[in-house]
């Protein structure tokens, strides 16, 4: 039985869903949908113009619909009223073959037919930059090799600990 996202939202205090997919350049594309509309979106999908989202389409193509995958639901630890969802793209009743998620599912299926099991994970790496995006966040960091420096690390503790706590809450380790 399919999970009813509106019921999950009610239990968890989710007010909005980000129905998301990845374009051909690896950019995440999303629509923010209020919980009151999620039942319709779960059934019919959220409409997107494929040409506007870098999926090798023209304005002449019909809209595509992102059908959210309830098993992918992640409640954002830093904004608990939002639930993020991966989605499958459909157009004219068929999967959008140019969709990276469709291609990934196809390759996983091909690997399974050959007796392989795909195992993947997330390695979170990030750089802290200033709010203008013009340099590193820690102006006191002047070392030629600052990696693993305890003083630099502890100056950024408030943001690093928040990122770490969110990753733990997401189940990422």
MOUR-V483511 format. One record per residue. N is the residue number from 0. RES is the residue in one small letter. D_LAST is the distance of its C-alpha to the last C-alpha in Angstrom with 1 decimal. Layout:
n = {N,N}
res = {RES,RES}
d_last = {D_LAST,D_LAST}
This chain:
n = {0,1,2,3,4,5,6,7,8,9,10,11,12,13,14,15,16,17,18,19,20,21,22,23,24,25,26,27,28,29,30,31,32,33,34,35,36,37,38,39,40,41,42,43,44,45,46,47,48,49,50,51,52,53,54,55,56,57,58,59,60,61,62,63,64,65,66,67,68,69,70,71,72,73,74,75,76,77,78,79,80,81,82,83,84,85,86,87,88,89,90,91,92,93,94,95,96,97,98,99,100,101,102,103,104,105,106,107,108,109,110,111,112,113,114,115,116,117,118,119,120,121,122,123,124,125,126,127,128,129,130,131,132,133,134,135,136,137,138,139,140,141,142,143,144,145,146,147,148,149,150,151,152,153,154,155,156,157,158,159,160,161,162,163,164,165,166,167,168,169,170,171,172}
res = {x,x,x,x,x,x,x,x,x,x,x,x,x,x,x,x,x,x,x,x,x,x,x,x,x,x,x,x,x,x,x,x,x,x,x,x,x,x,x,x,x,x,x,x,x,x,x,x,x,x,x,x,x,x,x,x,x,x,x,x,x,x,x,x,x,x,x,x,x,x,x,x,x,x,x,x,x,x,x,x,x,x,x,x,x,x,x,x,x,x,x,x,x,x,x,x,x,x,x,x,x,x,x,x,x,x,x,x,x,x,x,x,x,x,x,x,x,x,x,x,x,x,x,x,x,x,x,x,x,x,x,x,x,x,x,x,x,x,x,x,x,x,x,x,x,x,x,x,x,x,x,x,x,x,x,x,x,x,x,x,x,x,x,x,x,x,x,x,x,x,x,x,x}
d_last = {29.1,27.4,25.4,27.6,25.6,28.2,27.7,23.9,24.7,27.3,25.0,22.1,24.4,23.7,26.7,25.9,24.2,23.4,24.6,23.3,23.9,23.7,27.1,28.5,27.4,23.7,24.3,22.8,25.7,25.7,28.1,27.6,29.1,30.1,29.1,32.8,32.8,29.7,31.7,34.0,31.3,29.5,32.8,34.4,31.7,31.6,34.3,33.7,36.3,34.9,37.1,35.6,32.1,32.6,32.8,36.1,38.3,41.4,42.6,44.7,41.8,41.1,38.1,34.9,32.8,29.1,28.4,25.0,22.7,21.8,19.0,17.2,17.5,14.9,16.3,15.8,14.4,16.9,19.7,19.4,22.7,21.5,19.9,18.9,20.1,20.4,24.0,26.5,29.5,33.0,36.5,39.7,38.0,36.2,32.7,32.7,32.6,31.7,28.4,25.4,23.7,26.9,27.0,23.5,24.3,27.6,26.1,23.6,26.7,28.7,26.2,26.2,30.0,29.9,27.8,24.5,21.1,18.9,15.2,13.3,10.0,9.3,9.8,10.3,13.5,16.0,19.2,20.6,24.2,27.0,28.0,30.7,28.4,30.9,29.1,26.1,25.2,26.1,29.9,30.1,28.1,31.0,29.7,30.2,26.9,24.6,21.3,19.7,22.6,21.8,24.5,23.3,19.7,21.0,23.4,20.5,18.5,19.2,17.7,14.8,13.7,14.2,12.0,9.1,9.9,10.2,6.8,5.5,8.7,8.2,5.6,3.8,0.0}
